[in-house]
Amino acid sequence: MKKKKKAPEATAVNGSLIRRPIQRCFPIFVLPTLICFTIGFLYPFIQGIYLSFCNFVTPRDAEFVGLENYIDAFADKTFMHAFWYTSLFTVVSILAINIFAFAIAYALTQEIKGANIFRTVFFMPNLIGGIVLGYIWSMIFDGILQAYDTFLLAKTSYGFWGLLILMCWQQIGYMMIVYIAGLQGVPEELNEAAKIDGATKWQTLWKVTIPNVMPSITICVFLTLTNSFKLFDQNLALTGGMPVQFNPDGTTINTTEMLALNIYKTFYTGSNTRGIAQAKAVIFFILVAVLGLGQLFATRKKEVQQ
């Protein structure tokens, strides 16, 4: 009798034959990407951390000054105002964007006519650049406020709500797509079981749908948090940090200036402030990283394993 070949051995041979050329060529494919990553991100990042401890005009003439730049950064009233202003804006934008995005996504998954058209229309604002959006919305707001004999930069509150409306208009469509993907992944058996048990639509939403959509909520909250804290081009184009508040001590504060714009203006204010701007940028990076990772850790614990 002829002995049959063992399938596992053949599979192992085929597997090793496939893996060997991949393992041999692995450095060839990884090396260009690693070089680009090192040149384009890793080296500038490390150099940026070093320059935050220096006074400099260009990286070549950097002079080490220790923690002086960080002390000056925390003592800067404009930086602290930008921090609290950005924090308030981030909290409000997270709530507004995610509530509206989830509501729209939930409505568009209820088998209504023209759902695909609505999805496309809501997503389109995300394709427009922030600078262009800022200038377009500044003209829209000024056109509306002109009827009340005022303009966008007349009050801090106008700038705040203007930025929020712009951010919502741009980001809701993108978050909606993520929520739709999450809602479509909820097992239909759970909804049917809830109906059999006599649960209302509201109870089904809170007890079944939302717990199963927590992975999408985690992603959307993370994106909204980081995007709001890093907001720059919309802030620059829409308000530029205006209006200006004059303090009794003679200093001025741009009342709608967010953190990224404050760092940008500090860097280009003068040659002796570039080290301070770099220190602010490092603080900014640590702040966003800590908040983002903390939010991921907190929301992932509430995700339901299907």
C-alpha positions in Angstrom: 0.0 0.0 0.0 1.2 3.5 -0.9 1.7 5.8 2.0 -0.3 9.0 1.8 1.6 12.3 2.2 0.8 14.1 5.4 -1.1 17.3 4.8 0.5 19.2 7.7 4.0 18.5 6.5 3.1 19.8 3.0 1.5 22.9 4.5 4.6 23.4 6.6 6.9 23.1 3.6 4.8 25.5 1.6 4.6 27.9 4.5 8.4 27.9 4.9 8.9 28.3 1.1 6.6 31.4 1.2 8.2 32.9 4.4 11.8 32.5 3.3 11.8 35.1 0.4 9.7 37.4 2.5 12.1 37.2 5.4 15.0 37.7 3.0 13.5 40.8 1.3 12.0 42.3 4.5 14.9 44.8 5.2 14.7 45.9 1.5 11.0 46.9 1.9 11.2 48.3 5.4 14.5 50.3 5.1 13.1 53.1 2.8 10.1 53.6 5.0 12.3 53.6 8.1 14.7 56.1 6.6 11.8 58.4 5.6 10.3 58.1 9.1 13.6 58.9 10.8 14.3 61.9 8.6 10.8 63.3 8.4 9.6 62.7 11.9 11.9 61.1 14.5 15.0 63.4 14.0 12.9 66.6 13.9 11.0 65.5 17.0 14.1 64.8 19.0 15.7 68.0 17.8 12.5 69.9 18.7 12.7 68.6 22.3 16.3 69.7 22.5 15.6 73.2 21.0 12.9 73.7 23.7 15.8 74.0 26.2 17.7 76.6 24.0 17.5 80.1 22.7 17.9 80.1 19.0 17.2 81.8 15.7 18.2 78.8 13.6 19.0 75.3 15.0 22.7 75.8 14.2 23.1 78.7 16.7 21.1 77.1 19.5 22.3 78.1 23.0 21.3 75.9 25.9 19.4 77.7 28.7 17.9 74.9 30.7 14.3 75.2 31.9 14.1 79.0 31.3 11.9 78.6 28.2 9.4 76.4 30.1 9.3 78.9 33.0 8.6 81.7 30.6 6.0 79.7 28.8 4.0 79.0 32.0 4.4 82.6 33.0 2.9 83.8 29.7 -0.7 85.0 30.3 -1.6 84.6 26.6 -0.5 80.9 26.7 -2.6 80.2 29.8 -5.6 82.0 28.4 -5.2 80.0 25.1 -5.1 76.8 27.2 -8.3 77.5 29.1 -10.0 78.8 25.9 -9.0 75.6 24.0 -10.1 73.4 26.8 -13.6 75.0 26.9 -13.9 74.8 23.2 -12.8 71.1 23.2 -15.4 70.1 25.8 -18.2 71.8 23.9 -17.1 70.6 20.5 -16.8 67.0 21.7 -20.4 67.0 23.0 -21.9 68.9 20.0 -20.1 67.0 17.2 -20.6 63.5 18.7 -24.3 64.0 19.7 -25.2 65.4 16.3 -23.1 62.9 14.4 -24.6 60.0 16.3 -28.2 61.3 15.8 -27.7 61.7 12.1 -26.1 58.3 11.8 -28.9 56.7 13.7 -31.5 58.4 11.5 -29.8 57.3 8.3 -29.7 53.7 9.4 -33.5 53.5 9.9 -34.1 52.6 6.2 -35.2 56.1 5.0 -35.3 57.0 1.4 -32.2 58.7 -0.1 -30.0 57.7 2.8 -26.9 57.3 0.6 -27.4 60.8 -0.8 -27.7 62.3 2.6 -24.5 60.5 3.7 -22.6 62.0 0.8 -24.0 65.5 1.4 -23.1 65.4 5.1 -19.6 64.1 4.4 -18.7 66.6 1.7 -17.7 69.5 4.1 -14.9 67.3 5.4 -13.2 67.5 2.0 -12.8 71.3 2.2 -9.6 72.7 3.6 -9.6 74.6 6.9 -8.3 77.9 5.6 -10.9 78.0 2.9 -13.6 77.1 5.3 -12.5 79.8 7.7 -12.7 82.6 5.1 -16.0 81.3 3.7 -17.7 81.2 7.1 -16.2 84.6 8.1 -18.1 86.1 5.2 -21.2 84.2 6.1 -21.2 85.3 9.7 -20.4 88.9 8.9 -23.2 88.9 6.4 -25.7 87.6 9.0 -24.4 89.9 11.8 -24.4 92.9 9.6 -28.2 93.0 9.9 -27.6 93.6 13.6 -25.0 96.3 13.1 -22.2 94.2 14.3 -19.5 91.8 13.0 -17.8 88.5 13.9 -14.8 90.0 15.7 -16.8 92.4 17.8 -17.2 90.0 20.7 -15.3 87.0 22.0 -18.6 85.0 22.2 -19.2 85.5 18.5 -15.8 84.1 17.7 -16.3 81.1 20.0 -19.6 80.1 18.6 -18.4 80.8 15.1 -15.5 78.4 15.5 -17.8 75.8 17.0 -20.3 76.0 14.1 -17.5 75.8 11.6 -15.9 72.8 13.4 -19.3 71.0 13.7 -20.1 71.7 10.0 -16.8 70.2 8.9 -16.4 67.3 11.3 -20.0 65.9 11.8 -20.0 64.2 8.4 -16.8 62.3 9.1 -17.9 61.1 12.5 -21.3 60.2 11.1 -19.6 57.7 8.8 -17.8 56.1 11.7 -21.0 55.9 13.7 -22.9 54.4 10.7 -20.3 51.6 10.5 -20.7 50.9 14.2 -24.5 50.9 14.1 -24.5 48.5 11.1 -22.3 46.1 13.2 -24.8 45.8 16.0 -26.2 42.2 15.9 -29.8 42.3 14.8 -30.6 39.4 17.2 -30.0 41.8 20.2 -32.5 44.3 18.8 -35.1 41.5 18.2 -34.5 40.1 21.7 -35.1 43.6 23.1 -38.4 44.0 21.2 -39.6 40.6 22.4 -38.8 41.6 26.0 -41.0 44.7 25.5 -38.2 47.3 25.5 -39.1 50.7 23.9 -37.0 52.3 21.2 -35.4 54.6 23.8 -34.6 51.7 26.1 -33.2 49.7 23.2 -31.0 52.7 22.2 -29.5 53.1 25.7 -29.3 49.5 26.8 -28.4 47.7 23.5 -27.3 50.1 20.7 -25.0 52.5 22.5 -23.1 49.8 24.5 -22.4 47.9 21.2 -21.3 51.1 19.4 -18.8 52.0 22.1 -15.8 51.2 19.8 -17.1 53.8 17.4 -17.7 56.3 20.2 -14.1 55.7 21.4 -12.7 56.5 17.9 -14.9 59.6 17.4 -14.3 61.1 20.8 -10.5 60.6 20.3 -10.6 62.2 16.9 -12.8 65.1 18.1 -10.6 65.6 21.2 -7.3 65.8 19.2 -8.7 67.8 16.3 -10.2 70.4 18.6 -7.0 70.8 20.6 -4.9 71.0 17.5 -7.2 73.4 15.7 -5.1 76.0 13.8 -6.0 76.9 10.3 -9.7 77.4 11.0 -8.8 79.6 14.0 -6.3 81.6 11.9 -8.7 82.2 9.0 -11.9 82.8 10.9 -10.8 85.1 13.8 -7.0 85.2 13.9 -7.4 85.3 17.7 -9.3 88.6 17.7 -10.7 90.6 19.4 -8.0 91.9 21.6 -8.4 92.4 25.4 -6.3 95.1 27.0 -5.3 94.4 30.6 -4.6 97.1 33.3 -0.9 96.1 33.4 -0.5 97.0 29.7 -0.5 93.5 28.3 -2.9 92.3 25.6 -4.6 89.0 25.1 -6.2 87.7 21.9 -9.4 86.3 23.3 -10.2 83.7 20.7 -6.6 82.5 20.2 -6.2 78.7 20.7 -3.1 76.9 21.6 -1.7 76.1 18.2 -2.2 79.6 17.0 -0.6 81.0 20.2 2.5 78.8 19.6 2.6 80.0 15.9 2.4 83.7 16.9 5.0 83.3 19.7 7.5 81.7 17.3 7.2 84.6 14.8 6.9 87.4 17.3 10.7 87.8 17.5 14.0 85.9 17.3 14.3 85.8 21.1 10.9 84.0 21.5 11.5 80.9 19.3 12.8 78.8 22.2 9.7 79.7 24.3 7.5 78.7 21.3 9.3 75.4 21.1 8.8 74.8 24.8 5.1 75.6 24.4 5.0 73.1 21.5 6.5 70.3 23.7 4.0 71.1 26.5 1.3 71.1 23.8 2.4 67.7 22.6 2.5 66.2 26.1 -0.9 67.6 26.9 -2.6 66.2 23.8 -0.9 62.8 24.2 -1.9 62.5 27.9 -5.5 63.5 27.2 -5.8 61.3 24.2 -4.4 58.2 25.8 -6.4 58.8 29.0 -9.6 59.1 27.0 -8.8 55.9 25.0 -8.1 54.0 28.3 -11.4 55.3 29.9 -13.7 54.6 27.0 -12.2 51.2 26.0 -13.1 49.8 29.4 -16.8 50.4 28.6 -16.7 48.6 25.3 -18.8 45.4 25.0 -17.1 42.3 23.7 -19.4 40.7 21.1 
